[in-house]
Amino acid sequence: MGYELLSNSKDIDYELCTGCGACYFRCPQNAIKMIKNPFGFYYPFVDNDRCTKCGLCESICRNIHNSSLHSPIDVYSAWSKNEQQHIWSTSGGVASTIYKKMFAKGWKIYGAKIVDLHNEFRIVEAKYEKDIELFSGSKYFQIPSFNSLVEIGNALKNGMSVLFIGTPCQTDAVKKIYEKKDNLYLIDLVCHGVPSLQFLKDELRVIGENNFSSLYNIRFREKGTDIRFIFKDGTNASISKNRSFYKRGFDISLTCRHSCCKCKYACVKRVGDISLGDFWGIEDKNKDKYVGIQSGINLVMVNTEKGILLWDAIKDNFVYEIHSIDEATLKNPQLNYAVGNSESRKVFFSQYERKGFINAIITAACANKKFPENYVIIFKYIVKLFLLKSIKRVDSHKG
Ligand SMILES: Cc1cc2nc3c(=O)[nH]c(=O)nc-3n(C[C@H](O)[C@H](O)[C@H](O)COP(=O)(O)OP(=O)(O)OC[C@H]3O[C@@H](n4cnc5c(N)ncnc54)[C@H](O)[C@@H]3O)c2cc1C
Protein backbone atom coordinates (compact mmCIF):
# COMPACT_ATOMS: atom_id res chain seq x y z
CA MET A 1 0.00 0.00 0.00
CA GLY A 2 2.97 2.33 0.62
CA TYR A 3 3.31 5.38 2.85
CA GLU A 4 0.62 7.98 3.41
CA LEU A 5 0.74 11.29 5.25
CA LEU A 6 0.34 10.45 8.96
CA SER A 7 -2.16 13.23 9.55
CA ASN A 8 -4.51 11.72 6.93
CA SER A 9 -5.17 8.63 9.01
CA LYS A 10 -4.45 9.78 12.57
CA ASP A 11 -5.56 12.43 14.99
CA ILE A 12 -2.59 14.65 14.06
CA ASP A 13 -3.09 18.18 12.79
CA TYR A 14 -1.19 18.74 9.52
CA GLU A 15 -1.25 22.52 10.03
CA LEU A 16 0.45 22.18 13.42
CA CYS A 17 2.99 19.49 12.47
CA THR A 18 6.47 20.96 13.01
CA GLY A 19 8.31 17.92 11.61
CA CYS A 20 9.95 17.35 15.02
CA GLY A 21 9.87 13.59 14.42
CA ALA A 22 8.69 12.59 17.91
CA CYS A 23 6.05 10.31 16.31
CA TYR A 24 8.71 8.75 14.06
CA PHE A 25 10.89 8.15 17.14
CA ARG A 26 8.05 6.74 19.22
CA CYS A 27 6.66 4.24 16.71
CA PRO A 28 7.54 0.71 17.96
CA GLN A 29 6.89 -0.79 14.50
CA ASN A 30 9.18 1.58 12.56
CA ALA A 31 6.10 2.28 10.48
CA ILE A 32 6.74 6.04 10.23
CA LYS A 33 9.16 7.70 7.84
CA MET A 34 10.02 11.39 7.63
CA ILE A 35 9.58 12.40 3.97
CA LYS A 36 9.91 15.79 2.27
CA ASN A 37 6.81 17.38 0.81
CA PRO A 38 6.99 19.23 -2.56
CA PHE A 39 8.21 22.36 -0.72
CA GLY A 40 11.09 20.53 0.95
CA PHE A 41 9.61 20.32 4.47
CA TYR A 42 9.76 16.99 6.29
CA TYR A 43 6.45 15.43 7.39
CA PRO A 44 5.71 12.03 8.95
CA PHE A 45 4.31 9.39 6.60
CA VAL A 46 2.97 6.04 7.83
CA ASP A 47 3.02 2.59 6.31
CA ASN A 48 -0.49 1.44 7.22
CA ASP A 49 0.44 -2.21 6.57
CA ARG A 50 2.93 -2.06 9.46
CA CYS A 51 0.92 0.25 11.73
CA THR A 52 -0.78 -1.62 14.62
CA LYS A 53 -2.86 1.42 15.60
CA CYS A 54 -1.29 1.53 19.09
CA GLY A 55 -1.81 5.30 19.21
CA LEU A 56 1.67 6.15 20.56
CA CYS A 57 2.36 8.59 17.71
CA GLU A 58 -0.84 10.49 18.45
CA SER A 59 -0.22 10.60 22.18
CA ILE A 60 3.35 11.99 21.96
CA CYS A 61 2.15 14.56 19.44
CA ARG A 62 -0.72 15.58 21.74
CA ASN A 63 1.70 15.75 24.69
CA ILE A 64 3.97 18.12 22.82
CA HIS A 65 1.13 20.36 21.65
CA ASN A 66 -0.21 20.53 25.22
CA SER A 67 3.15 20.94 26.93
CA SER A 68 3.50 23.71 29.47
CA LEU A 69 6.06 26.47 29.11
CA HIS A 70 8.13 28.36 31.71
CA SER A 71 7.99 32.04 32.55
CA PRO A 72 11.57 33.41 32.50
CA ILE A 73 13.14 33.77 35.95
CA ASP A 74 15.93 36.14 34.87
CA VAL A 75 16.53 38.09 31.68
CA TYR A 76 19.97 39.27 30.52
CA SER A 77 21.68 40.96 27.64
CA ALA A 78 25.04 39.33 26.94
CA TRP A 79 27.89 39.06 24.50
CA SER A 80 31.04 36.98 24.49
CA LYS A 81 34.25 38.45 25.87
CA ASN A 82 36.02 36.45 23.15
CA GLU A 83 35.92 38.91 20.27
CA GLN A 84 36.56 36.34 17.55
CA GLN A 85 33.74 34.13 18.80
CA HIS A 86 31.45 37.13 19.03
CA ILE A 87 32.11 38.14 15.42
CA TRP A 88 31.69 34.58 14.10
CA SER A 89 28.36 34.12 15.91
CA THR A 90 25.09 35.60 14.73
CA SER A 91 24.21 37.35 17.95
CA GLY A 92 26.35 37.63 21.10
CA GLY A 93 28.00 34.22 20.76
CA VAL A 94 26.39 32.78 23.89
CA ALA A 95 25.42 29.48 22.21
CA SER A 96 28.91 28.81 20.89
CA THR A 97 30.55 29.75 24.16
CA ILE A 98 28.32 27.34 26.10
CA TYR A 99 29.14 24.61 23.56
CA LYS A 100 32.88 25.17 24.01
CA LYS A 101 32.73 25.04 27.79
CA MET A 102 30.54 21.96 27.95
CA PHE A 103 32.41 20.12 25.18
CA ALA A 104 35.58 20.63 27.21
CA LYS A 105 33.81 19.05 30.20
CA GLY A 106 32.99 15.96 28.13
CA TRP A 107 29.30 16.68 27.57
CA LYS A 108 27.50 15.56 24.41
CA ILE A 109 26.55 18.75 22.59
CA TYR A 110 24.08 19.04 19.71
CA GLY A 111 23.92 21.77 17.07
CA ALA A 112 23.26 22.51 13.39
CA LYS A 113 25.75 21.73 10.66
CA ILE A 114 26.02 20.19 7.21
CA VAL A 115 26.38 16.42 7.23
CA ASP A 116 28.32 14.93 4.32
CA LEU A 117 26.41 11.65 4.30
CA HIS A 118 23.14 13.39 3.40
CA ASN A 119 24.67 16.53 1.90
CA GLU A 120 22.06 18.27 4.03
CA PHE A 121 22.04 20.14 7.31
CA ARG A 122 21.14 18.24 10.48
CA ILE A 123 21.17 18.81 14.23
CA VAL A 124 23.96 16.45 15.24
CA GLU A 125 26.48 15.80 18.00
CA ALA A 126 29.81 17.61 17.81
CA LYS A 127 32.44 14.91 17.44
CA TYR A 128 35.34 17.37 17.30
CA GLU A 129 35.84 20.84 18.74
CA LYS A 130 36.00 22.13 15.15
CA ASP A 131 32.31 21.25 14.73
CA ILE A 132 31.46 24.09 17.12
CA GLU A 133 32.73 26.54 14.50
CA LEU A 134 30.19 25.04 12.08
CA PHE A 135 27.38 25.18 14.67
CA SER A 136 28.03 28.92 15.13
CA GLY A 137 25.79 31.23 13.16
CA SER A 138 22.03 31.07 12.59
CA LYS A 139 21.05 29.16 9.46
CA TYR A 140 17.69 30.55 8.50
CA PHE A 141 15.99 27.37 7.30
CA GLN A 142 14.60 24.27 8.97
CA ILE A 143 17.26 21.78 9.97
CA PRO A 144 15.98 18.31 10.92
CA SER A 145 16.77 17.02 14.41
CA PHE A 146 14.72 13.78 14.38
CA ASN A 147 17.75 11.74 13.26
CA SER A 148 19.49 12.45 16.59
CA LEU A 149 16.66 11.51 18.96
CA VAL A 150 17.77 7.89 19.50
CA GLU A 151 21.41 8.88 20.00
CA ILE A 152 20.46 11.52 22.58
CA GLY A 153 18.55 8.84 24.51
CA ASN A 154 21.53 6.49 24.47
CA ALA A 155 23.86 9.20 25.77
CA LEU A 156 21.42 10.06 28.57
CA LYS A 157 21.03 6.40 29.48
CA ASN A 158 24.80 6.09 29.74
CA GLY A 159 24.83 8.92 32.25
CA MET A 160 26.35 11.52 29.91
CA SER A 161 25.29 15.15 30.24
CA VAL A 162 23.64 16.32 27.02
CA LEU A 163 23.18 19.89 25.79
CA PHE A 164 20.67 20.35 22.96
CA ILE A 165 20.20 23.72 21.25
CA GLY A 166 17.47 24.09 18.64
CA THR A 167 14.27 25.83 17.64
CA PRO A 168 11.54 25.70 20.32
CA CYS A 169 9.49 23.00 18.54
CA GLN A 170 12.54 20.74 18.25
CA THR A 171 13.52 21.44 21.84
CA ASP A 172 10.02 20.60 23.09
CA ALA A 173 10.14 17.23 21.30
CA VAL A 174 13.44 16.32 22.99
CA LYS A 175 12.04 17.55 26.30
CA LYS A 176 8.83 15.51 26.08
CA ILE A 177 10.63 12.35 25.00
CA TYR A 178 13.24 12.54 27.79
CA GLU A 179 11.20 14.47 30.32
CA LYS A 180 12.58 13.01 33.53
CA LYS A 181 16.28 13.12 32.69
CA ASP A 182 18.29 15.35 35.04
CA ASN A 183 21.35 15.19 32.78
CA LEU A 184 19.56 16.80 29.80
CA TYR A 185 20.01 20.55 29.32
CA LEU A 186 17.86 22.35 26.76
CA ILE A 187 18.31 25.72 25.10
CA ASP A 188 15.68 27.00 22.69
CA LEU A 189 16.17 29.83 20.20
CA VAL A 190 13.67 32.64 19.78
CA CYS A 191 12.40 31.78 16.30
CA HIS A 192 10.90 33.83 13.51
CA GLY A 193 9.81 30.70 11.58
CA VAL A 194 11.62 28.36 9.20
CA PRO A 195 11.64 28.17 5.38
CA SER A 196 12.96 24.99 3.75
CA LEU A 197 16.52 24.58 2.50
CA GLN A 198 15.01 23.66 -0.87
CA PHE A 199 14.08 27.33 -1.44
CA LEU A 200 17.67 28.38 -0.83
CA LYS A 201 18.89 25.74 -3.28
CA ASP A 202 16.35 27.09 -5.79
CA GLU A 203 17.79 30.58 -5.50
CA LEU A 204 21.33 29.29 -5.85
CA ARG A 205 20.40 27.38 -8.99
CA VAL A 206 18.76 30.42 -10.61
CA ILE A 207 21.90 32.39 -10.00
CA GLY A 208 23.94 29.71 -11.72
CA GLU A 209 25.44 27.93 -8.71
CA ASN A 210 24.72 24.21 -8.81
CA ASN A 211 27.58 23.27 -6.61
CA PHE A 212 25.54 22.24 -3.61
CA SER A 213 27.26 18.90 -3.09
CA SER A 214 30.52 20.66 -2.38
CA LEU A 215 29.01 23.05 0.15
CA TYR A 216 30.84 23.36 3.48
CA ASN A 217 28.79 25.99 5.32
CA ILE A 218 26.22 28.77 4.86
CA ARG A 219 26.53 32.09 6.68
CA PHE A 220 23.76 34.67 7.10
CA ARG A 221 23.78 38.30 8.25
CA GLU A 222 27.49 38.93 7.72
CA LYS A 223 28.68 42.43 7.00
CA GLY A 224 27.61 43.52 3.49
CA THR A 225 25.96 40.22 2.54
CA ASP A 226 22.61 38.52 2.89
CA ILE A 227 24.05 35.05 2.48
CA ARG A 228 27.53 33.62 2.02
CA PHE A 229 28.09 30.07 0.76
CA ILE A 230 31.41 28.49 1.66
CA PHE A 231 32.53 25.56 -0.48
CA LYS A 232 34.82 22.69 0.45
CA ASP A 233 37.51 23.85 -1.98
CA GLY A 234 37.83 27.11 -0.06
CA THR A 235 35.85 29.29 -2.48
CA ASN A 236 32.98 31.53 -1.40
CA ALA A 237 29.87 32.78 -3.17
CA SER A 238 27.96 35.59 -1.56
CA ILE A 239 24.73 37.42 -2.28
CA SER A 240 25.06 41.07 -1.35
CA LYS A 241 22.90 42.77 1.22
CA ASN A 242 19.23 43.21 0.25
CA ARG A 243 19.76 41.23 -2.96
CA SER A 244 18.58 37.79 -1.91
CA PHE A 245 15.07 36.71 -2.83
CA TYR A 246 15.42 33.96 -0.25
CA LYS A 247 16.36 36.33 2.58
CA ARG A 248 13.60 38.74 1.62
CA GLY A 249 11.04 35.92 1.61
CA PHE A 250 12.28 34.87 5.06
CA ASP A 251 12.27 38.40 6.48
CA ILE A 252 8.67 39.06 5.49
CA SER A 253 7.53 35.54 6.38
CA LEU A 254 6.44 34.38 2.92
CA THR A 255 8.24 31.07 2.99
CA CYS A 256 7.97 29.61 6.49
CA ARG A 257 6.46 26.23 7.27
CA HIS A 258 2.68 26.03 7.89
CA SER A 259 3.13 25.29 11.59
CA CYS A 260 5.15 28.52 12.06
CA CYS A 261 2.02 30.54 11.27
CA LYS A 262 0.36 29.26 14.44
CA CYS A 263 3.52 28.72 16.50
CA LYS A 264 2.65 28.27 20.16
CA TYR A 265 6.23 29.13 21.19
CA ALA A 266 6.12 32.68 19.80
CA CYS A 267 5.60 34.14 23.25
CA VAL A 268 7.39 35.12 26.44
CA LYS A 269 6.90 31.72 28.08
CA ARG A 270 9.66 29.37 27.00
CA VAL A 271 10.36 25.67 26.55
CA GLY A 272 14.10 25.46 27.28
CA ASP A 273 16.09 25.78 30.51
CA ILE A 274 17.56 28.84 28.79
CA SER A 275 16.29 30.70 25.71
CA LEU A 276 18.53 32.69 23.36
CA GLY A 277 17.59 35.40 20.90
CA ASP A 278 18.66 38.82 19.68
CA PHE A 279 18.27 41.69 22.14
CA TRP A 280 16.77 43.99 19.53
CA GLY A 281 16.26 47.60 20.56
CA ILE A 282 18.64 47.46 23.52
CA GLU A 283 20.76 50.28 22.11
CA ASP A 284 17.78 52.62 21.62
CA LYS A 285 17.85 53.77 25.24
CA ASN A 286 21.58 54.13 25.67
CA LYS A 287 23.32 54.52 22.31
CA ASP A 288 26.73 55.45 23.74
CA LYS A 289 26.94 52.30 25.81
CA TYR A 290 26.59 49.93 22.86
CA VAL A 291 28.23 52.02 20.18
CA GLY A 292 31.23 49.69 19.70
CA ILE A 293 29.18 46.48 19.67
CA GLN A 294 28.73 45.69 16.00
CA SER A 295 28.31 41.92 16.18
CA GLY A 296 24.99 41.59 17.93
CA ILE A 297 23.82 41.25 21.50
CA ASN A 298 22.13 38.15 22.87
CA LEU A 299 18.91 38.10 24.76
CA VAL A 300 19.32 35.38 27.42
CA MET A 301 16.24 34.16 29.27
CA VAL A 302 16.97 31.83 32.18
CA ASN A 303 13.82 29.82 32.74
CA THR A 304 14.43 26.93 35.14
CA GLU A 305 16.61 25.87 38.08
CA LYS A 306 18.76 23.89 35.64
CA GLY A 307 19.02 27.02 33.52
CA ILE A 308 20.32 28.95 36.54
CA LEU A 309 22.99 26.29 37.16
CA LEU A 310 24.05 26.39 33.52
CA TRP A 311 24.13 30.19 33.35
CA ASP A 312 26.10 30.44 36.63
CA ALA A 313 28.67 28.05 35.22
CA ILE A 314 29.33 30.15 32.12
CA LYS A 315 28.28 33.74 32.76
CA ASP A 316 31.83 34.98 33.47
CA ASN A 317 32.60 34.46 29.79
CA PHE A 318 30.22 37.28 28.87
CA VAL A 319 29.69 40.95 29.31
CA TYR A 320 26.15 40.81 30.71
CA GLU A 321 23.50 42.88 32.39
CA ILE A 322 20.12 42.11 33.94
CA HIS A 323 16.92 43.47 32.30
CA SER A 324 13.17 43.34 32.66
CA ILE A 325 11.15 41.04 30.41
CA ASP A 326 9.35 44.09 29.01
CA GLU A 327 12.63 45.46 27.64
CA ALA A 328 13.25 42.11 25.92
CA THR A 329 9.84 41.85 24.29
CA LEU A 330 9.47 45.46 23.18
CA LYS A 331 11.26 45.09 19.82
CA ASN A 332 11.12 41.32 19.34
CA PRO A 333 7.89 40.32 17.55
CA GLN A 334 8.56 36.59 17.97
CA LEU A 335 8.18 36.97 21.74
CA ASN A 336 4.73 38.42 21.16
CA TYR A 337 3.04 36.61 18.27
CA ALA A 338 3.51 34.03 15.52
CA VAL A 339 4.11 35.14 11.93
CA GLY A 340 0.56 34.33 10.76
CA ASN A 341 -0.59 33.08 7.37
CA SER A 342 -0.72 36.29 5.33
CA GLU A 343 -2.42 36.51 1.92
CA SER A 344 0.98 36.96 0.28
CA ARG A 345 2.32 33.82 1.98
CA LYS A 346 -0.64 31.90 0.58
CA VAL A 347 0.21 33.32 -2.85
CA PHE A 348 3.79 32.08 -2.55
CA PHE A 349 2.76 28.51 -1.69
CA SER A 350 0.06 28.41 -4.36
CA GLN A 351 2.47 29.58 -7.07
CA TYR A 352 5.67 27.73 -6.12
CA GLU A 353 5.15 24.39 -7.83
CA ARG A 354 3.84 25.92 -11.05
CA LYS A 355 6.05 29.00 -11.39
CA GLY A 356 9.20 28.12 -9.48
CA PHE A 357 10.77 29.86 -6.49
CA ILE A 358 11.76 33.24 -7.90
CA ASN A 359 8.49 33.89 -9.72
CA ALA A 360 6.50 32.78 -6.71
CA ILE A 361 8.44 35.15 -4.44
CA ILE A 362 7.99 38.08 -6.83
CA THR A 363 4.27 37.45 -7.18
CA ALA A 364 3.82 36.99 -3.44
CA ALA A 365 5.97 39.95 -2.39
CA CYS A 366 4.15 42.24 -4.79
CA ALA A 367 0.83 41.03 -3.37
CA ASN A 368 1.99 42.30 0.02
CA LYS A 369 0.61 45.82 0.22
CA LYS A 370 2.25 46.37 3.60
CA PHE A 371 5.72 46.37 2.08
CA PRO A 372 5.83 48.81 -0.83
CA GLU A 373 9.63 48.79 -0.64
CA ASN A 374 9.45 45.22 -1.99
CA TYR A 375 8.90 46.61 -5.46
CA VAL A 376 12.08 48.68 -5.34
CA ILE A 377 14.15 45.87 -3.85
CA ILE A 378 12.83 43.35 -6.34
CA PHE A 379 13.36 45.68 -9.30
CA LYS A 380 16.97 46.30 -8.26
CA TYR A 381 17.48 42.60 -7.68
CA ILE A 382 16.16 41.63 -11.12
CA VAL A 383 18.44 44.17 -12.81
CA LYS A 384 21.39 42.78 -10.86
CA LEU A 385 20.36 39.24 -11.65
CA PHE A 386 20.40 39.91 -15.34
CA LEU A 387 23.78 41.53 -15.06
CA LEU A 388 24.85 38.51 -13.00
CA LYS A 389 26.48 40.75 -10.46
CA SER A 390 24.38 39.91 -7.48
CA ILE A 391 26.41 36.86 -6.73
CA LYS A 392 30.06 37.30 -6.10
CA ARG A 393 32.30 34.29 -6.25
CA VAL A 394 35.71 34.71 -4.71
CA ASP A 395 38.57 32.43 -3.88
CA SER A 396 39.46 32.49 -0.26
CA HIS A 397 40.06 30.22 2.67
CA LYS A 398 37.17 28.65 4.47
CA GLY A 399 36.43 30.81 7.34
C1 LIG B 1 15.53 29.94 11.93
C2 LIG B 1 15.88 30.93 13.03
C3 LIG B 1 15.08 32.05 13.25
C4 LIG B 1 15.38 32.96 14.28
N1 LIG B 1 14.56 34.03 14.51
C5 LIG B 1 14.81 34.88 15.55
C6 LIG B 1 13.94 35.96 15.86
O1 LIG B 1 12.96 36.21 15.16
N2 LIG B 1 14.22 36.73 16.95
C7 LIG B 1 15.32 36.50 17.74
O2 LIG B 1 15.51 37.22 18.72
N3 LIG B 1 16.18 35.49 17.46
C8 LIG B 1 15.95 34.68 16.39
N4 LIG B 1 16.80 33.62 16.14
C9 LIG B 1 17.92 33.38 17.06
C10 LIG B 1 19.17 34.19 16.70
O3 LIG B 1 19.34 34.30 15.31
C11 LIG B 1 20.43 33.49 17.28
O4 LIG B 1 20.48 32.17 16.81
C12 LIG B 1 20.40 33.41 18.78
O5 LIG B 1 20.30 34.69 19.30
C13 LIG B 1 21.69 32.75 19.29
O6 LIG B 1 22.76 33.57 18.95
P1 LIG B 1 24.26 33.19 19.36
O7 LIG B 1 25.16 34.27 18.88
O8 LIG B 1 24.28 32.85 20.82
O9 LIG B 1 24.44 31.83 18.52
P2 LIG B 1 25.72 31.27 17.78
O10 LIG B 1 26.86 31.24 18.73
O11 LIG B 1 25.89 31.95 16.48
O12 LIG B 1 25.23 29.76 17.51
C14 LIG B 1 24.12 29.49 16.67
C15 LIG B 1 23.24 28.48 17.35
O13 LIG B 1 22.05 28.30 16.60
C16 LIG B 1 21.90 26.92 16.22
N5 LIG B 1 21.23 26.91 14.92
C17 LIG B 1 21.62 27.59 13.81
N6 LIG B 1 20.73 27.44 12.84
C18 LIG B 1 19.77 26.63 13.32
C19 LIG B 1 18.58 26.10 12.77
N7 LIG B 1 18.18 26.39 11.54
N8 LIG B 1 17.82 25.29 13.53
C20 LIG B 1 18.20 24.99 14.80
N9 LIG B 1 19.31 25.48 15.38
C21 LIG B 1 20.08 26.28 14.64
C22 LIG B 1 23.31 26.40 16.21
O14 LIG B 1 23.36 24.99 16.34
C23 LIG B 1 23.88 27.12 17.44
O15 LIG B 1 23.42 26.51 18.61
C24 LIG B 1 16.53 32.73 15.09
C25 LIG B 1 17.36 31.62 14.83
C26 LIG B 1 17.05 30.71 13.82
C27 LIG B 1 17.95 29.51 13.57
The ligand as an ORCA input file, in Angstrom:
! r2SCAN-3c Opt
* xyz 0 1
  C      15.529     29.944     11.928
  C      15.879     30.929     13.025
  C      15.082     32.047     13.250
  C      15.379     32.960     14.284
  N      14.564     34.034     14.512
  C      14.814     34.880     15.545
  C      13.943     35.959     15.862
  O      12.958     36.206     15.163
  N      14.222     36.734     16.951
  C      15.319     36.504     17.738
  O      15.511     37.223     18.720
  N      16.180     35.490     17.460
  C      15.950     34.684     16.393
  N      16.795     33.623     16.136
  C      17.925     33.381     17.058
  C      19.168     34.187     16.703
  O      19.345     34.297     15.308
  C      20.427     33.488     17.277
  O      20.476     32.167     16.812
  C      20.403     33.412     18.777
  O      20.296     34.690     19.298
  C      21.690     32.754     19.291
  O      22.760     33.573     18.946
  P      24.255     33.188     19.361
  O      25.157     34.270     18.877
  O      24.281     32.847     20.817
  O      24.436     31.834     18.516
  P      25.721     31.275     17.783
  O      26.860     31.240     18.729
  O      25.886     31.952     16.481
  O      25.232     29.755     17.510
  C      24.123     29.495     16.675
  C      23.239     28.478     17.352
  O      22.046     28.297     16.601
  C      21.904     26.920     16.217
  N      21.234     26.914     14.921
  C      21.615     27.593     13.813
  N      20.726     27.435     12.844
  C      19.767     26.628     13.322
  C      18.577     26.104     12.768
  N      18.176     26.391     11.538
  N      17.821     25.286     13.531
  C      18.200     24.986     14.800
  N      19.313     25.480     15.378
  C      20.083     26.281     14.641
  C      23.311     26.397     16.211
  O      23.362     24.994     16.335
  C      23.877     27.116     17.441
  O      23.415     26.510     18.610
  C      16.526     32.731     15.092
  C      17.356     31.619     14.831
  C      17.046     30.710     13.822
  C      17.954     29.509     13.572
*
